[in-house]
Amino acid sequence: MARLFSLPAFRQQLEAEFENVGEIRFNMAPPILAKRDPATGELKKREFGPWMLTALGILARFRWLRGGALDPFGKTEERRTERALIDEYEARIRALLGELNDRSLPLAVEIAEVAERIRGFGHVKVRHLSEARTRWQALEQQWRQRDVQAPVTELVREKVA
């Protein structure tokens, strides 16, 4: 996000689509700066002025730190969850591929596509992840109850190869 907002093309696109763009302001809830809403426990967004474009430009230059030991956001709960989710998803797909057959292919695809529903940042992403986990549980229950005796055709072998 920082890289995209800091590009000159971002401002140019805004000016091409809107009249009198003027001062750009951001509503964000960065984990390091945001306070939690006492009622919901969610991070509260605050407004940041045009100086945020400069800050985002600086962040964009340090993108190479992402995922490494010096990543300033790498130890947050959200980032740890994202990394664990990648491993969980890969394990889920490997398990599906081990039992894939003609009849199970549509269900396997449906299970694999659930991850596409996990979008957003912060509490929005947490909500989507919770919904995805619920959906995965229901679909995996169907997976365990399916007929596993169907043969694997060449078409299925080609798709997983």
Backbone as ProteinMPNN parsed JSONL, in Angstrom:
{"seq_chain_A": "MARLFSLPAFRQQLEAEFENVGEIRFNMAPPILAKRDPATGELKKREFGPWMLTALGILARFRWLRGGALDPFGKTEERRTERALIDEYEARIRALLGELNDRSLPLAVEIAEVAERIRGFGHVKVRHLSEARTRWQALEQQWRQRDVQAPVTELVREKVA", "coords_chain_A": {"N_chain_A": [[0.821, -1.173, 0.0], [1.886, 1.282, 0.849], [3.843, 1.771, -1.094], [2.295, 2.08, -3.43], [0.687, 4.35, -2.864], [2.656, 6.254, -2.65], [3.673, 6.678, -5.151], [4.078, 8.916, -7.909], [2.184, 8.578, -9.898], [-0.134, 7.906, -8.559], [-1.205, 10.3, -7.482], [-1.554, 11.618, -9.917], [-3.501, 10.018, -11.123], [-5.654, 10.416, -9.378], [-6.113, 13.152, -9.837], [-6.855, 13.056, -12.491], [-9.273, 11.748, -12.369], [-10.898, 13.151, -10.581], [-12.205, 16.413, -9.799], [-10.517, 19.294, -8.542], [-8.74, 18.081, -6.483], [-7.099, 18.702, -4.256], [-6.067, 18.713, -0.826], [-4.891, 15.65, 0.42], [-6.123, 13.296, 2.675], [-5.8, 10.718, 5.099], [-7.474, 7.958, 6.535], [-6.591, 5.871, 8.919], [-5.493, 3.001, 10.821], [-2.875, 2.382, 12.155], [-1.129, -0.248, 13.71], [0.886, 0.404, 15.563], [0.384, 3.008, 16.344], [-2.367, 3.347, 16.792], [-5.239, 3.491, 18.948], [-7.235, 1.265, 20.93], [-10.686, 0.53, 20.574], [-12.718, 0.634, 23.344], [-15.147, -0.743, 23.56], [-15.333, -2.581, 21.391], [-12.81, -3.591, 21.051], [-11.379, -3.326, 18.786], [-8.937, -1.744, 16.671], [-8.906, 1.764, 16.501], [-9.539, 3.984, 13.875], [-7.683, 6.852, 12.805], [-7.357, 10.175, 11.615], [-4.991, 11.168, 9.229], [-2.874, 13.619, 7.905], [-1.669, 15.241, 4.828], [1.075, 14.839, 5.106], [1.407, 12.177, 5.463], [1.798, 10.981, 3.003], [4.503, 11.404, 2.518], [5.562, 9.9, 4.631], [4.645, 7.359, 3.879], [6.061, 7.079, 1.525], [8.663, 6.854, 2.531], [8.394, 4.479, 4.005], [7.918, 2.759, 1.851], [10.412, 2.613, 0.651], [11.739, 0.917, 2.317], [10.81, -1.583, 1.874], [12.165, -3.91, 1.324], [12.833, -4.953, 3.741], [10.676, -6.39, 4.594], [9.31, -9.261, 5.999], [11.708, -10.169, 6.958], [14.193, -10.408, 9.644], [14.487, -7.817, 10.551], [12.128, -6.531, 10.055], [9.908, -4.059, 10.88], [7.216, -4.412, 11.431], [6.864, -7.065, 11.567], [6.56, -8.632, 13.854], [4.037, -8.281, 14.776], [0.746, -9.347, 15.769], [-0.988, -9.686, 13.62], [0.755, -10.053, 11.392], [2.124, -12.383, 12.193], [0.005, -14.174, 12.2], [-0.674, -14.112, 9.471], [1.624, -15.308, 8.321], [1.503, -17.866, 9.486], [-0.889, -18.713, 8.412], [-0.287, -19.101, 5.73], [1.343, -21.406, 5.82], [-0.55, -23.173, 6.897], [-2.482, -23.199, 4.856], [-1.016, -24.265, 2.691], [-0.498, -26.836, 3.701], [-3.1, -27.793, 3.873], [-3.824, -27.876, 1.154], [-1.937, -29.714, 0.162], [-2.84, -32.027, 1.507], [-5.363, -32.344, 0.331], [-4.627, -32.843, -2.353], [-3.446, -35.3, -2.117], [-5.576, -37.042, -1.975], [-7.135, -36.65, -4.158], [-9.635, -37.042, -6.666], [-11.815, -37.788, -9.496], [-14.48, -37.268, -8.649], [-14.098, -35.783, -6.362], [-12.843, -33.471, -7.12], [-14.333, -30.962, -7.707], [-15.138, -30.214, -5.079], [-12.651, -30.015, -3.837], [-11.578, -27.837, -5.214], [-13.368, -25.872, -4.375], [-12.749, -25.791, -1.641], [-10.089, -24.913, -1.788], [-10.47, -22.357, -2.847], [-11.56, -20.865, -0.792], [-9.717, -19.324, 0.577], [-9.502, -16.998, -0.891], [-11.368, -15.308, 0.114], [-10.339, -14.051, 2.292], [-9.625, -11.045, 3.051], [-8.576, -7.586, 3.303], [-7.564, -5.456, 6.079], [-6.36, -5.499, 9.448], [-9.011, -5.569, 11.814], [-10.97, -6.148, 9.944], [-9.812, -8.065, 8.292], [-9.437, -10.04, 10.225], [-12.094, -10.725, 10.806], [-12.883, -11.74, 8.29], [-11.133, -13.902, 8.113], [-12.037, -15.482, 10.215], [-14.601, -16.151, 9.255], [-13.787, -17.581, 6.995], [-12.444, -19.753, 8.158], [-14.598, -21.033, 9.392], [-16.059, -21.754, 7.116], [-14.167, -23.442, 5.872], [-14.116, -25.538, 7.75], [-16.713, -26.628, 7.472], [-16.668, -27.443, 4.759], [-14.528, -29.231, 4.795], [-15.558, -31.177, 6.417], [-17.474, -32.226, 4.697], [-15.65, -33.213, 2.834], [-14.39, -35.288, 4.254], [-16.504, -37.056, 4.4], [-17.016, -37.927, 1.855], [-17.161, -40.112, -1.059], [-14.394, -41.999, -1.453], [-13.476, -43.754, -3.33], [-13.495, -43.306, -6.06], [-11.986, -43.359, -9.315], [-8.91, -41.767, -10.383], [-8.62, -39.686, -13.081], [-6.849, -39.082, -16.205], [-7.172, -36.386, -16.821], [-7.469, -35.119, -14.31], [-4.984, -35.789, -13.213], [-3.335, -34.284, -14.889], [-4.065, -31.681, -14.137], [-3.111, -31.421, -11.548], [-0.45, -31.815, -11.802]], "CA_chain_A": [[0.0, 0.0, 0.0], [2.746, 2.456, 0.945], [4.499, 1.98, -2.379], [1.324, 2.567, -4.403], [0.294, 5.715, -2.526], [3.787, 7.176, -2.772], [4.008, 6.872, -6.564], [3.478, 10.111, -8.523], [1.028, 8.16, -10.705], [-1.317, 7.892, -7.689], [-1.747, 11.664, -7.487], [-1.988, 11.905, -11.285], [-4.76, 9.312, -11.364], [-6.682, 11.14, -8.628], [-6.406, 14.416, -10.525], [-7.524, 12.745, -13.75], [-10.626, 11.256, -12.114], [-11.678, 14.053, -9.74], [-11.898, 17.838, -9.893], [-10.074, 19.936, -7.3], [-8.342, 17.054, -5.517], [-6.671, 19.392, -3.041], [-5.285, 18.03, 0.203], [-5.262, 14.253, 0.635], [-6.097, 12.893, 4.073], [-5.923, 9.272, 5.228], [-8.04, 7.394, 7.754], [-5.837, 4.628, 9.096], [-5.323, 2.496, 12.19], [-1.62, 1.643, 12.228], [-1.059, -0.936, 15.003], [1.831, 1.029, 16.481], [-0.125, 4.308, 16.783], [-3.81, 3.382, 17.031], [-5.804, 3.061, 20.234], [-8.319, 0.288, 20.786], [-12.026, 0.903, 21.001], [-12.984, -0.171, 24.54], [-16.341, -1.575, 23.385], [-15.146, -3.657, 20.415], [-11.44, -4.097, 21.086], [-10.766, -3.097, 17.48], [-8.152, -0.522, 16.555], [-9.688, 2.902, 16.022], [-8.884, 4.761, 12.828], [-7.514, 8.279, 12.999], [-7.085, 10.889, 10.376], [-3.621, 11.635, 9.021], [-2.838, 14.63, 6.836], [-0.859, 15.02, 3.625], [2.42, 14.4, 5.454], [1.429, 10.713, 5.411], [2.367, 10.579, 1.708], [5.954, 11.354, 2.723], [5.828, 8.743, 5.492], [4.438, 6.155, 3.072], [7.193, 7.005, 0.596], [9.801, 6.336, 3.298], [8.094, 3.057, 4.251], [8.055, 2.031, 0.585], [11.837, 2.383, 0.389], [12.21, -0.152, 3.205], [10.032, -2.786, 1.586], [13.076, -5.056, 1.304], [12.892, -5.503, 5.101], [9.471, -7.169, 4.866], [9.465, -10.701, 6.18], [13.01, -10.478, 7.548], [14.358, -10.203, 11.08], [14.426, -6.389, 10.86], [10.811, -6.019, 9.676], [9.35, -3.408, 12.067], [5.845, -4.867, 11.67], [6.875, -8.516, 11.459], [6.226, -9.311, 15.104], [2.648, -8.018, 15.164], [-0.14, -10.514, 15.732], [-1.516, -9.812, 12.263], [1.785, -10.636, 10.522], [2.36, -13.778, 12.604], [-1.152, -14.934, 11.72], [-0.546, -14.243, 8.016], [2.655, -16.316, 8.004], [0.985, -19.181, 9.881], [-1.964, -19.056, 7.484], [0.344, -19.617, 4.508], [1.714, -22.803, 6.1], [-1.806, -23.921, 7.072], [-3.106, -23.353, 3.549], [-0.213, -25.211, 1.913], [-0.741, -28.18, 4.257], [-4.468, -28.16, 3.485], [-3.808, -28.211, -0.275], [-1.203, -30.992, 0.018], [-3.729, -33.107, 1.956], [-6.384, -32.525, -0.707], [-4.02, -33.44, -3.539], [-3.172, -36.708, -1.831], [-6.8, -37.845, -2.083], [-7.924, -36.078, -5.25], [-10.165, -37.909, -7.715], [-12.795, -37.118, -10.355], [-15.653, -36.799, -7.909], [-13.736, -34.839, -5.301], [-12.215, -32.272, -7.668], [-15.08, -29.715, -7.462], [-15.078, -29.873, -3.661], [-11.278, -29.589, -3.567], [-11.455, -26.479, -5.744], [-14.129, -25.001, -3.476], [-11.951, -25.653, -0.411], [-8.92, -24.09, -2.105], [-10.887, -20.993, -3.139], [-11.997, -20.161, 0.415], [-8.674, -18.362, 0.952], [-9.715, -15.744, -1.609], [-12.291, -14.48, 0.895], [-9.605, -13.426, 3.396], [-9.176, -9.764, 2.508], [-8.637, -6.439, 4.194], [-6.523, -5.227, 7.073], [-6.809, -5.385, 10.828], [-10.199, -6.292, 12.263], [-11.707, -6.622, 8.768], [-9.165, -9.318, 7.917], [-9.723, -11.009, 11.292], [-13.471, -11.186, 10.591], [-12.903, -12.582, 7.086], [-10.435, -15.146, 8.437], [-12.954, -16.274, 11.036], [-15.619, -16.69, 8.339], [-13.13, -18.577, 6.141], [-12.206, -20.964, 8.959], [-15.898, -21.696, 9.542], [-16.366, -22.362, 5.814], [-13.255, -24.569, 5.693], [-14.551, -26.649, 8.598], [-17.893, -27.246, 6.855], [-16.274, -28.121, 3.52], [-13.667, -30.371, 5.121], [-16.46, -32.222, 6.912], [-17.975, -32.86, 3.47], [-14.515, -33.929, 2.249], [-14.196, -36.537, 5.006], [-17.653, -37.935, 4.216], [-17.215, -38.237, 0.439], [-16.768, -41.439, -1.55], [-12.988, -41.888, -1.84], [-13.103, -44.858, -4.21], [-13.553, -42.953, -7.477], [-10.655, -43.361, -9.933], [-8.33, -40.494, -10.827], [-8.447, -39.731, -14.538], [-5.704, -38.346, -16.74], [-7.474, -34.96, -16.741], [-7.155, -34.687, -12.942], [-3.543, -35.897, -13.061], [-2.737, -33.133, -15.568], [-4.355, -30.451, -13.396], [-2.299, -31.356, -10.32], [0.978, -31.989, -12.118]], "C_chain_A": [[0.878, 1.254, 0.0], [3.367, 2.789, -0.403], [3.528, 2.582, -3.389], [0.919, 4.009, -4.134], [1.426, 6.711, -2.749], [4.21, 7.416, -4.22], [3.365, 8.153, -7.103], [2.23, 9.766, -9.345], [-0.25, 8.13, -9.879], [-1.983, 9.263, -7.714], [-2.284, 12.015, -8.875], [-3.332, 11.244, -11.59], [-5.907, 9.991, -10.616], [-7.096, 12.411, -9.365], [-7.119, 14.187, -11.855], [-8.984, 12.356, -13.522], [-11.511, 12.227, -11.343], [-11.251, 15.498, -9.967], [-11.419, 18.335, -8.534], [-9.698, 18.939, -6.211], [-7.898, 17.683, -4.204], [-5.852, 18.508, -2.124], [-5.799, 16.607, 0.422], [-5.106, 13.924, 2.113], [-6.387, 11.392, 4.127], [-6.574, 8.918, 6.555], [-7.442, 6.005, 7.911], [-5.797, 4.25, 10.576], [-4.026, 1.702, 12.265], [-1.451, 1.031, 13.624], [-0.149, -0.245, 16.018], [1.249, 2.312, 17.084], [-1.58, 4.303, 17.236], [-4.169, 2.904, 18.435], [-6.934, 2.082, 19.952], [-9.639, 0.872, 21.273], [-12.369, 0.037, 22.209], [-14.186, -1.109, 24.389], [-16.086, -2.782, 22.491], [-13.773, -4.308, 20.493], [-10.702, -3.891, 19.778], [-9.96, -1.798, 17.503], [-9.017, 0.577, 15.948], [-8.883, 3.669, 14.976], [-8.761, 6.21, 13.269], [-7.173, 8.901, 11.659], [-5.637, 11.372, 10.373], [-3.63, 12.558, 7.813], [-1.92, 14.263, 5.693], [0.568, 14.557, 3.914], [2.54, 12.88, 5.389], [1.974, 10.216, 4.071], [3.887, 10.479, 1.804], [6.325, 10.133, 3.555], [5.675, 7.438, 4.716], [5.567, 5.975, 2.064], [8.431, 6.443, 1.279], [9.595, 4.847, 3.579], [8.322, 2.222, 2.993], [9.514, 1.713, 0.281], [12.414, 1.259, 1.227], [11.442, -1.453, 3.008], [10.898, -4.049, 1.641], [13.22, -5.682, 2.691], [11.745, -6.475, 5.389], [9.772, -8.662, 4.931], [10.783, -11.109, 6.808], [13.046, -10.178, 9.038], [14.216, -8.735, 11.472], [13.097, -5.738, 10.455], [10.161, -5.383, 10.9], [7.928, -3.859, 12.405], [5.744, -6.386, 11.73], [6.461, -9.27, 12.713], [4.788, -9.051, 15.56], [1.831, -9.3, 15.037], [-0.655, -10.754, 14.311], [-0.499, -10.471, 11.33], [2.069, -12.084, 10.892], [1.224, -14.673, 12.113], [-1.062, -15.151, 10.215], [0.473, -15.313, 7.641], [2.172, -17.721, 8.352], [-0.097, -19.641, 8.903], [-1.41, -19.611, 6.175], [0.704, -21.091, 4.7], [0.474, -23.692, 6.224], [-2.463, -24.203, 5.721], [-2.339, -24.364, 2.695], [-0.426, -26.641, 2.401], [-2.126, -28.679, 3.854], [-4.495, -28.608, 2.022], [-3.066, -29.529, -0.512], [-2.083, -32.173, 0.43], [-4.811, -33.39, 0.915], [-5.807, -33.248, -1.918], [-3.739, -34.923, -3.347], [-4.38, -37.616, -2.014], [-7.682, -37.412, -3.251], [-8.378, -37.15, -6.24], [-11.23, -37.136, -8.496], [-13.946, -36.503, -9.566], [-15.304, -35.753, -6.865], [-13.162, -33.528, -5.828], [-13.029, -30.994, -7.425], [-15.043, -29.275, -5.995], [-13.678, -29.395, -3.278], [-11.057, -28.155, -4.046], [-12.184, -25.497, -4.828], [-13.363, -24.754, -2.172], [-10.763, -24.722, -0.666], [-9.303, -22.625, -2.294], [-11.336, -20.203, -1.913], [-10.99, -19.078, 0.803], [-8.868, -17.01, 0.26], [-10.632, -14.793, -0.859], [-11.586, -13.725, 2.016], [-8.948, -12.156, 2.864], [-9.209, -8.7, 3.592], [-7.454, -6.369, 5.133], [-7.165, -5.206, 8.448], [-8.036, -6.203, 11.138], [-11.052, -6.797, 11.098], [-11.133, -7.974, 8.335], [-9.444, -10.402, 8.955], [-11.124, -11.586, 11.106], [-13.54, -12.122, 9.385], [-12.207, -13.917, 7.336], [-11.321, -16.061, 9.272], [-14.039, -16.928, 10.17], [-15.027, -17.782, 7.453], [-12.888, -19.872, 6.911], [-13.498, -21.753, 9.16], [-16.269, -22.421, 8.253], [-15.469, -23.567, 5.552], [-13.701, -25.768, 6.516], [-15.736, -27.382, 7.98], [-17.515, -28.037, 5.607], [-15.401, -29.342, 3.81], [-14.461, -31.511, 5.754], [-17.065, -32.967, 5.725], [-16.876, -33.715, 2.835], [-14.327, -35.274, 2.94], [-15.323, -37.539, 4.763], [-17.866, -38.369, 2.765], [-16.799, -39.681, 0.134], [-15.34, -41.331, -2.074], [-12.557, -42.951, -2.847], [-13.098, -44.506, -5.686], [-12.149, -42.911, -8.067], [-10.201, -41.951, -10.313], [-8.084, -40.607, -12.329], [-7.195, -38.965, -14.948], [-5.916, -36.843, -16.631], [-7.094, -34.431, -15.351], [-5.654, -34.742, -12.731], [-2.83, -34.705, -13.711], [-2.917, -31.854, -14.779], [-3.463, -30.325, -12.164], [-0.819, -31.482, -10.587], [1.687, -30.675, -12.314]], "O_chain_A": [[0.633, 2.183, -0.77], [3.41, 3.951, -0.805], [3.894, 3.498, -4.126], [0.817, 4.809, -5.065], [1.175, 7.888, -3.008], [5.04, 8.289, -4.476], [2.213, 8.441, -6.779], [1.323, 10.588, -9.467], [-1.339, 8.308, -10.424], [-3.188, 9.368, -7.942], [-3.341, 12.634, -8.998], [-4.193, 11.84, -12.237], [-7.006, 10.126, -11.153], [-8.284, 12.705, -9.498], [-7.899, 15.031, -12.295], [-9.835, 12.602, -14.377], [-12.736, 12.148, -11.43], [-10.095, 15.777, -10.285], [-11.869, 17.849, -7.497], [-10.283, 18.957, -5.128], [-8.3, 17.219, -3.138], [-5.061, 17.675, -2.567], [-7.0, 16.393, 0.589], [-4.085, 14.235, 2.725], [-7.129, 10.865, 3.298], [-6.257, 9.515, 7.584], [-7.743, 5.089, 7.146], [-6.037, 5.077, 11.455], [-4.06, 0.481, 12.42], [-1.615, 1.733, 14.622], [-0.408, -0.313, 17.219], [1.582, 2.667, 18.215], [-1.985, 5.182, 17.997], [-3.505, 2.048, 19.02], [-7.514, 2.079, 18.866], [-9.688, 1.611, 22.256], [-12.316, -1.189, 22.108], [-14.231, -2.16, 25.029], [-16.557, -3.881, 22.782], [-13.592, -5.443, 20.053], [-9.527, -4.242, 19.665], [-10.265, -0.875, 18.259], [-9.764, 0.342, 14.999], [-7.703, 3.961, 15.17], [-9.604, 6.732, 13.999], [-6.76, 8.229, 10.714], [-5.131, 11.904, 11.361], [-4.315, 12.301, 6.824], [-1.449, 13.13, 5.592], [1.203, 13.947, 3.054], [3.645, 12.35, 5.273], [2.557, 9.134, 4.012], [4.488, 9.57, 1.233], [7.275, 9.418, 3.236], [6.478, 6.518, 4.875], [5.981, 4.85, 1.782], [9.165, 5.651, 0.689], [10.517, 4.048, 3.41], [8.854, 1.114, 3.063], [9.818, 0.662, -0.282], [13.461, 0.705, 0.891], [11.433, -2.317, 3.885], [10.406, -5.129, 1.969], [13.678, -6.818, 2.809], [11.828, -7.285, 6.313], [10.4, -9.234, 4.04], [10.964, -12.275, 7.158], [12.051, -9.747, 9.62], [13.861, -8.436, 12.612], [12.968, -4.515, 10.511], [9.883, -6.085, 11.873], [7.485, -3.704, 13.543], [4.657, -6.931, 11.923], [6.055, -10.43, 12.634], [4.369, -9.542, 16.608], [2.187, -10.212, 14.291], [-0.744, -11.896, 13.861], [-0.859, -11.359, 10.557], [2.238, -12.926, 10.011], [1.458, -15.795, 11.665], [-1.339, -16.248, 9.73], [0.225, -16.129, 6.754], [2.407, -18.663, 7.596], [-0.201, -20.831, 8.605], [-2.013, -20.504, 5.579], [0.406, -21.924, 3.844], [0.451, -24.816, 5.722], [-2.941, -25.31, 5.474], [-2.944, -25.221, 2.051], [-0.523, -27.562, 1.59], [-2.298, -29.854, 3.532], [-5.125, -29.614, 1.694], [-3.516, -30.363, -1.298], [-2.07, -33.21, -0.232], [-5.136, -34.548, 0.652], [-6.431, -34.166, -2.45], [-3.79, -35.704, -4.297], [-4.229, -38.825, -2.189], [-8.855, -37.779, -3.313], [-7.614, -38.044, -6.603], [-11.511, -35.975, -8.197], [-14.33, -35.357, -9.797], [-16.143, -34.919, -6.523], [-13.008, -32.572, -5.068], [-12.453, -30.007, -6.968], [-14.928, -28.083, -5.711], [-13.538, -28.469, -2.48], [-10.42, -27.357, -3.359], [-11.673, -24.415, -4.541], [-13.336, -23.632, -1.666], [-10.469, -23.846, 0.148], [-8.529, -21.739, -1.933], [-11.477, -18.983, -1.992], [-11.379, -18.024, 1.307], [-8.435, -15.983, 0.785], [-10.671, -13.6, -1.161], [-12.184, -12.841, 2.63], [-7.855, -12.196, 2.299], [-9.796, -8.892, 4.657], [-6.482, -7.113, 5.005], [-8.356, -4.933, 8.592], [-8.117, -7.379, 10.783], [-11.782, -7.776, 11.251], [-11.879, -8.91, 8.047], [-9.663, -11.56, 8.598], [-11.322, -12.795, 11.233], [-14.18, -13.172, 9.446], [-12.643, -14.95, 6.826], [-11.349, -17.273, 9.059], [-14.352, -18.107, 10.336], [-15.68, -18.792, 7.187], [-13.101, -20.962, 6.38], [-13.499, -22.983, 9.107], [-16.735, -23.56, 8.285], [-15.939, -24.597, 5.07], [-13.667, -26.898, 6.029], [-15.767, -28.612, 7.963], [-17.979, -29.161, 5.414], [-15.525, -30.369, 3.143], [-14.079, -32.676, 5.64], [-17.161, -34.194, 5.742], [-17.145, -34.816, 2.354], [-14.126, -36.29, 2.274], [-15.119, -38.744, 4.906], [-18.808, -39.108, 2.479], [-16.178, -40.362, 0.951], [-15.105, -40.628, -3.058], [-11.375, -43.032, -3.181], [-12.724, -45.348, -6.503], [-11.213, -42.475, -7.396], [-11.022, -41.061, -10.535], [-7.41, -41.532, -12.783], [-6.569, -38.288, -14.133], [-4.969, -36.099, -16.379], [-6.454, -33.385, -15.249], [-5.091, -33.828, -12.127], [-1.857, -34.18, -13.169], [-2.014, -31.018, -14.75], [-3.1, -29.212, -11.784], [-0.008, -31.275, -9.684], [2.887, -30.656, -12.584]]}, "name": "protein", "num_of_chains": 1, "seq": "MARLFSLPAFRQQLEAEFENVGEIRFNMAPPILAKRDPATGELKKREFGPWMLTALGILARFRWLRGGALDPFGKTEERRTERALIDEYEARIRALLGELNDRSLPLAVEIAEVAERIRGFGHVKVRHLSEARTRWQALEQQWRQRDVQAPVTELVREKVA"}
